[in-house]
Amino acid sequence: MEKSGLVANTPVWTNMRDVRNRIVHDYLPEQTKDMFDSVIGEFYDQLKFSVKDLNEYLASIARKSGFVD
Protein backbone atom coordinates (compact mmCIF):
# COMPACT_ATOMS: atom_id res chain seq x y z
CA MET A 1 0.00 0.00 0.00
CA GLU A 2 2.96 2.29 0.48
CA LYS A 3 3.84 2.02 -3.22
CA SER A 4 0.35 3.19 -4.18
CA GLY A 5 0.70 6.21 -1.90
CA LEU A 6 -2.09 5.11 0.43
CA VAL A 7 0.25 4.53 3.37
CA ALA A 8 2.91 7.09 4.17
CA ASN A 9 4.56 5.21 7.02
CA THR A 10 4.45 1.41 6.93
CA PRO A 11 5.70 0.84 10.51
CA VAL A 12 3.01 3.18 11.91
CA TRP A 13 0.36 1.48 9.76
CA THR A 14 1.47 -1.94 11.00
CA ASN A 15 1.33 -0.71 14.60
CA MET A 16 -2.20 0.66 14.03
CA ARG A 17 -3.28 -2.70 12.62
CA ASP A 18 -1.81 -4.50 15.64
CA VAL A 19 -3.67 -2.19 18.04
CA ARG A 20 -6.88 -2.74 16.08
CA ASN A 21 -6.43 -6.50 16.28
CA ARG A 22 -5.86 -6.36 20.04
CA ILE A 23 -8.97 -4.23 20.52
CA VAL A 24 -11.13 -6.58 18.44
CA HIS A 25 -9.75 -9.98 19.39
CA ASP A 26 -8.53 -9.64 22.97
CA TYR A 27 -10.72 -8.81 25.90
CA LEU A 28 -8.44 -6.54 27.88
CA PRO A 29 -10.70 -4.01 29.60
CA GLU A 30 -7.86 -2.48 31.59
CA GLN A 31 -5.89 -1.80 28.38
CA THR A 32 -8.75 -0.79 26.09
CA LYS A 33 -8.69 2.89 27.11
CA ASP A 34 -4.94 3.09 26.45
CA MET A 35 -5.42 1.46 23.05
CA PHE A 36 -8.17 3.89 22.07
CA ASP A 37 -6.03 6.78 23.31
CA SER A 38 -3.32 5.55 20.91
CA VAL A 39 -5.77 5.57 18.04
CA ILE A 40 -6.97 9.08 18.83
CA GLY A 41 -3.57 10.57 19.66
CA GLU A 42 -0.66 8.81 18.07
CA PHE A 43 -2.44 7.53 14.96
CA TYR A 44 -4.79 10.41 14.17
CA ASP A 45 -2.50 12.15 11.67
CA GLN A 46 -1.80 8.93 9.78
CA LEU A 47 -5.49 8.05 9.64
CA LYS A 48 -6.41 11.54 8.44
CA PHE A 49 -3.69 11.29 5.77
CA SER A 50 -4.88 7.83 4.72
CA VAL A 51 -8.53 8.86 4.35
CA LYS A 52 -7.59 11.91 2.25
CA ASP A 53 -5.28 9.89 0.00
CA LEU A 54 -7.74 7.01 -0.30
CA ASN A 55 -10.43 9.43 -1.48
CA GLU A 56 -8.03 10.89 -4.06
CA TYR A 57 -6.95 7.42 -5.18
CA LEU A 58 -10.54 6.21 -5.62
CA ALA A 59 -11.47 9.41 -7.47
CA SER A 60 -8.57 8.90 -9.88
CA ILE A 61 -9.66 5.30 -10.53
CA ALA A 62 -13.23 6.46 -11.11
CA ARG A 63 -12.04 9.10 -13.60
CA LYS A 64 -9.80 6.61 -15.42
CA SER A 65 -12.69 4.11 -15.59
CA GLY A 66 -15.09 6.70 -16.97
CA PHE A 67 -17.39 6.65 -13.95
CA VAL A 68 -16.74 10.35 -13.25
CA ASP A 69 -16.00 13.15 -15.68
Order of alpha helices (4+ residues) and beta strands (2+ residues): alpha-alpha-alpha
